[in-house]
Amino acid sequence: MSKERALGFEDVVLIPKYSELQTRKDAHTKICVADHVFKLPVCPSNMICTINEELSRFFSENDYFYIMHRFGDTINFVEKANRENWKFISISVGVKENCEKIVNEIKQKNLKVDCVCVDVAHGHHILVKEAIRKIKKNMPETFVIAGNVATREGTQELKDWGADMVKVSVGTGKACITKDKTGFTLPIFTCIQECSQVDIPIMADGGVRCHGDIAKSIVAGSTINMVGSMFSACTDSPAETVLEYAVTDSKSDDCFKMPKIYKKYFGSASFENKKINNLKTENIEGKTVLIESNGKTYQELLLEIEQDLQSSISYSGGYNIEQLARTHYRII
């Protein structure tokens, strides 16, 4: 049992270095995943309030990484993406009957799928092992992401089972209550550090509250970051829009109410998601939260993230994501 302090993003700061970058626009934020080059080391969470078919098409055609959620007609999604010849087709599957059915049908219909994410809360599990085996047997050319895990041991086993990338983090999402319900979690910076000791690309899932956290995640050892609430807060997100009215001047005779725009954000293990998708409403480990809209579209947010990451790269003294990853940090 380790007695070392476990760190979240808020517990560390990055240390700037001498730079010769003439302009931050020259900093490169691109990454390579599944033999494709993407503009940013960021993707929306694979949840119904952050990604849908329309956004998936936008991400695919504009060279941004994405994973479509598993709550819907996955085969219909894959068939449509194949008909329209998308650049990148990426889906999620569970670990029970839906995984085998989807994988078999994709094989029988000879459909192209670039990436499959085995999407469960506790990824260090025999059912994940079996799911990876089924995918690799029937779709050997497909890039497999599996998770979630929070330990070096779990990461190593998923690699041994055939995963090409491991999704890490337990209990760090904004709408996640796993740590409160079960007692299990690991602060995200330390989680990434431990899991990235295994020689396999890491997808960090959860804990990003600001753009600087993405840079910190890369320094900890992630290849790409799955972000939920930040994307869900966008004006064009699939999350339900909720208006709340606040009195601006209660002392004035002509007081009036101004609307504030919120988005309804919830995770895959929440009661809300299970109810919407006609799943058993048991083992609830997520909650619904109202997050204030950031007033940006996905396209605007992606551009802002790119510019902020370019600044991070400049402060690191580097020119690209790989050099940013070698930045020193201090615990505060």
Secondary structure, 3 states (H helix, E strand, C coil): CCCCCCCCHHHEEECCCCCCCCCHHHCECCEEECCEEECCCEEECCCCCCCCHHHHHHHHHCCCCCCCCCCCCHHHHHHHHHHCCCCCCEEEECCCHHHHHHHHHHHHCCCCCCEEEEECCCCCCHHHHHHHHHHHHHCCCCEEEEEEECCHHHHHHHHHHCCCEEEECCCCCCCECHHHHHCCCCCHHHHHHHHCCCCCCEEEECCCCCHHHHHHHHHHCCCEEEECHHHHCCCCCCCCEEEEEEECCCCCCCCCEEEEEEEEEECCCEHHHHHHCCCCCCCCCECEEEEECCCCCHHHHHHHHHHHHHHHHHHCCCCEHHHHCCCCEEEC
